[in-house]
Amino acid sequence: MDTRTLLIRCAALLTVGAALIHVGVSADHFQEWRVAGLFFLVSAAAQLGWAAWCWSRPSSRRVLLAGTGGSVVLALVWAVSRT
């Protein structure tokens, strides 16, 4: 396995971890506000889809940047919600 593939698969595994966290907290957020719970589930589905795509086939730069951009947006939403 080349270095690029190894790094992409590591990113995919980390993204799966983030998705599992989002699934885990979605129930609490559904109780507070359904839209928030839905946001967490949609985020998790997108993360799992991206990770599966990157793991199973060679990914283009565009796909990798889309995953990076999505992760950055989620981190920014989290940061803004804490300030």
C-alpha positions in Angstrom: 0.0 0.0 0.0 1.4 3.4 -0.9 1.6 6.3 1.4 -1.3 8.2 -0.2 -3.6 5.3 0.2 -2.6 4.8 3.8 -3.2 8.5 4.6 -6.6 8.5 2.9 -7.6 5.3 4.8 -6.5 6.9 8.1 -8.6 10.0 7.3 -11.5 7.6 6.5 -11.2 5.8 9.8 -11.0 9.1 11.7 -14.1 10.3 9.9 -16.0 7.1 10.8 -15.1 7.9 14.4 -16.6 11.3 14.1 -19.7 9.9 12.5 -20.1 7.4 15.4 -19.9 10.3 17.8 -22.6 12.2 15.9 -24.9 9.1 15.9 -24.2 8.7 19.6 -25.3 12.2 20.6 -28.2 12.5 18.1 -30.7 11.1 20.5 -30.0 13.7 23.1 -30.3 16.4 20.5 -33.6 15.0 19.2 -35.0 15.4 22.7 -34.0 19.1 22.8 -34.8 20.0 19.2 -35.7 17.6 16.3 -33.9 19.7 13.8 -30.6 19.4 15.8 -31.0 15.7 16.0 -31.6 15.4 12.3 -28.6 17.6 11.6 -26.4 15.1 13.6 -27.8 12.1 11.7 -27.4 13.7 8.3 -23.9 14.7 9.2 -23.1 11.2 10.3 -24.5 9.7 7.1 -22.5 12.1 5.0 -19.3 11.2 6.9 -19.9 7.5 6.6 -20.6 7.8 2.9 -17.5 9.8 2.3 -15.4 7.4 4.4 -16.8 4.3 2.5 -16.2 6.0 -0.8 -12.5 6.9 0.0 -11.8 3.4 1.5 -13.2 1.5 -1.4 -11.8 3.3 -4.5 -9.0 5.6 -5.4 -10.3 9.1 -4.6 -9.9 12.2 -6.7 -8.6 15.4 -5.3 -12.1 16.8 -5.6 -13.6 14.1 -3.3 -10.8 14.5 -0.8 -11.3 18.3 -0.7 -15.1 17.8 -0.3 -14.5 15.6 2.7 -12.0 18.1 4.2 -14.4 21.0 3.6 -17.3 19.2 5.2 -15.2 18.4 8.2 -14.0 22.0 8.5 -17.6 23.2 8.3 -18.7 20.8 11.0 -15.8 21.9 13.3 -16.7 25.6 12.7 -20.4 25.0 13.5 -19.3 23.3 16.7 -16.9 26.1 17.6 -19.5 28.8 16.9 -22.1 27.0 19.0 -19.7 27.1 22.0 -19.0 30.8 21.9 
